[in-house]
């Protein structure tokens, strides 16, 4: 089966974060709100881009099976993405 080679890209995005695993008081919430969001980066084999999300995988396996297999598929909402850079 002929499979189109996916683009290798680097995606840089702001990550979401949970504040706590229990009840919080107002000062803890204020402190949490003032901390900057983490910035993350990953390399992806770009599977598809939709209107709202970018979907990619770290592994794509092509074999004699009738379908292609993807490892660790990720989905990042477009508003969270700071930059997408083509690697190759």
Order of alpha helices (4+ residues) and beta strands (2+ residues): beta-alpha-beta-beta-beta-beta
